[in-house]
Amino acid sequence: FLRKLLRYGFCTGFDSDNSSGDFSEANHKVAEMLDLDPHQSNRTGKHNGETEIQENGIKRHRTSLPAPMFSRSDFSVWSILKKCIGLELSKITMPIVFNEPLSFLQRITEYMEHVYLINKACSHADPLERMQAVAAFAVSAVASQWERTGKPFNPLLGETYELTREDLGFRFISEQVSHHPPISAFYSEGLNKDFIFHGSIYPKLKFWGKSIEAEPRGTITLELLKHNEAYTWTNPTCCVHNVIIGKLWLEQYGTVEIVNHSTGDKCVLNFKPCGLFGKELHRVEGYIQDKNRKKLCVIYGKWTECLWCTDPTTYETYKKNEKRGGEQKKMKPSEDVIKSENDEADDMPEVQDTVQFIPGSKLLWRINCRPPNSSQMYNFTSFAVSLNELEKGMEAILAPTDCRLRPDIRNMENGNMDVASKEKERLEEKQRAARKERAKDEVEWHTRWFHQGTNPYTGTSDWLYSGGYFDRNFSDCPDIY
């Protein structure tokens, strides 16, 4: 199985955090065990007839879940939530019926679905184009939440999740560093050592009678190492409507400010609230300004569809004509437009946008198509479908605290709802008992892979990666499952 893991992309997981990109000592030891040349090229074909391999040697990820989504029609949301109005929902035990089979740590990993935008930012010589790509990445990071009305599982204290994607060029590690308040810390880096993406998320959830609101807290930081640049921002507020009666729907709203701490440039994005008649639903508008507050370009679009940019003069002229009742032109996507704006054209969907296209605009980002059966899979994207995939032999590589090994999520994914509910209750009780035991012995909880510190760019409190995870010494990991 070690041969299989090496060929399927887990070989990078053995790299030390200080490696230069070559195979580490651990890689060579595994390769020697298998009598492999650690620098040989990947082969093609199928391995033992089990799993399909692409020509580049990278495993194809699964395209569906083991069992379809269950029906929530027989459950009363109001019976649970009527006692929670105005309260912090992270302290309320919710039945499994409201969940989706992913941990919040895995939900955070979905930020990386459009990692090609970071690669674009790294490749641009112009700082304005880099900011445009970073802005598109910040918007794309929330796009996977569209129509995702299920609640991810609250991570247990000490829970972790790792993901290495050689095909996408990154590796990712996250840890639940606090339970009250719930804080999730994450760290990701490019396999080519070209970027670092990290942060800590503390979503404050509240129930307001007809809706559930998730207010984002915590700083997100992106470092482009080649350009010696760092960008920081905070996600918009997310709100799920009609939790009592009617069809559930989701919106993002609030102002997101992306700051380039090296140049002083800033991107201000306004995620607009729906409004009374839904005219502004999903709309995003904003601009990029330099350190002297001069507007360099305008950004517009929808976080559920696509994002465009144009120069401020063109935008203002178009808006004036729009107010005068001028003819508006809707965007009709074509292969030529998509290919000219994005090298990853094959991954871009052929969809009819509802964004009012301003002639001369440049496409920054377009949402990926979802699988045809997405509605039966909690409205997961193709990327999300693969996150909880557990191949044979992976248990020997993963930390024992990894989300993939969590029994309640695994059983829910497999359609065993009764078992999943019992396992969820057992894990929560085990966590409470461990907390009482620590309090009794006056022992403090110590995080394993992250430590509390100060964000070097904002000066605010943050959780920083301590390093060492990919050395794979998991001997002192806590028993949480």
Secondary structure, DSSP 8 states (H G I E B T S, - for coil): -HHHHIIIIIGGGGS-TT--SS--HHHHHHHHHHT--TT-----EEETTTEEE-TTS-B---SS-SS-----TTS-HHHHHTT-BTSBGGGS---GGGEEEEEHHHHHHGGGGGTHHHHHHHH-SSHHHHHHHHHHHHHHHHHTTTT--SEEE---TT-EEEEEETTTTEEEEEEEEETTTTEEEEEEEETTS-EEEEEEE--EEEE-SSEEEEE--S-EEEEETTTTEEEEE---EEEEE-SSSS--EEEEEEEEEEEETTT--EEEEEE----TTSTTTTEEEEEEE-TT--EEEEEEEETTTEEEEE-HHHHHHHHHHHHTT----B----HHHHHHH-TTGGGS------SB--TT-EEEEE-----TTGGGTTT--HHHHHTT---TTGGGTS-TTBGGG-HHHHHHHTT-HHHHHHHHHHHHHHHHHHHHHHHHHT-----SSEEEEE-TTT-SEEEEE-S-GGG---TT-----
